[in-house]
Amino acid sequence: MKNDILIKNALVWSEGRLLKDRLIFISEGKIKKIGAPGSIKEKVSKIIDAAGKIVLPGFINSHMHFYSTFARGIYNIKPSTNFNQVLENLWWKLDKKLTDEANYYSALFPLINAIRKGTTTFIDHQASPFAIRGSLSKIEKAVRDTGLRACLCYEVSDRDGYEKAQEGIEENIDFIERAQNKKDNFIKALFGLHAQFTISDKTLEKASHYGKELNCGFHIHCAEAKSDQINCQKNHKMSVVKRLKKFNILGNKTILAHCVHISEKEMDLIKESQSAVVHNPQSNANNSVGIADIVKMSNKGILLGLGTDAMTVNMLEELRSGLWLQHLKNNPSMGFVEISKALMENNAKIANRYFEKIGIIKEGFCADIILIDYYPPTPIETENFYGHLIFGISQSEVDTTIVNGKILMENKKLKIGIDERELSKESIKLSRSIWKKL
């Protein structure tokens, strides 16, 4: 009975169906029963009334960069007119100045905001070339301090020299081994790689060797900008995806972020390898790199997820933006199902390649559940749920966030014991000191 929860009067999205007036019994961090009124007799310590709300699985963000938090409001950088300049003028300057302390604070803020937005799991990609060793442990601490879940990696790159690339490889190896030994369903690990155009054959071969030895899968940016393909053709006489295949980076535990500029042949290689693609529409628009053809990828059977690339932790905001951009790329009839499934179905499929039983409201699965305020103005059924999600639910507030059966926010009030005011003061001091060094 202790810490058991009963959610009543639930309008719940469960396994692709909208169930009305349900009870959800949570015990020992799991969803034990879902039933009709009167079907659950167990005594509980907590009852949550879901009347006037919709009950959804906690959202999953399949591609994130916590470290980018300290770029918020930054102004002392050169303007950029293309993607490579964005990297050189902003991200590769900022990441060099990050410290152990900055790695912790930059993760903590988006994690706290994620609780408010109903995002309960992240697949993150870290970069801090002068604070590599132990960086993933700092992020892990922030994740555990907030009660969320995350799959972490460090992005290996030769852009700061061979020694830094080796440090990145070692950080991945150590963290992956530790995460695997813990067998903990809150923290998982992948082998991180930046992008093929900043990784030498020597480094890629070494990373591939250790990644395969650890059986962990890879997380890499893939053909985000057209310049990535131009670079690969010029220096390696092949496409980006073909180079990744050559070095055994593709596979059913690998995430390819972006894939804006890939050919049909590359799509076929991705499908054949069972690699997952994660679409990041707002970032792609912000960096002016293009709009990925998620309709074609989906039609080919590629597992397509949705990430934010650190533009937001609000997955419903990303969902809406993604749909508008597909309409802009194609026509107003295209992209609706593909982008909706990416968030509500495929992100869970991707995450469950690493975690155990998350992202679905189903008996036996982890109790990662959110309640969002919603009184529908029109009939809401399984058949039109995505329409309500995009055009209505997305405009409502998350009321309650539960992870592994623990309430992290209720009645829109955080319950994680962190003083945000003091946190903000310390983070502002730290960010100012970093900005001065840029």
Summary of the structure (lengths in Angstrom):
residues: 438
radius of gyration: 21.3
end to end distance: 54.1
largest distance: 67.2
contacts: 1591
relative contact order: 0.15
helix: 43%
strand: 23%
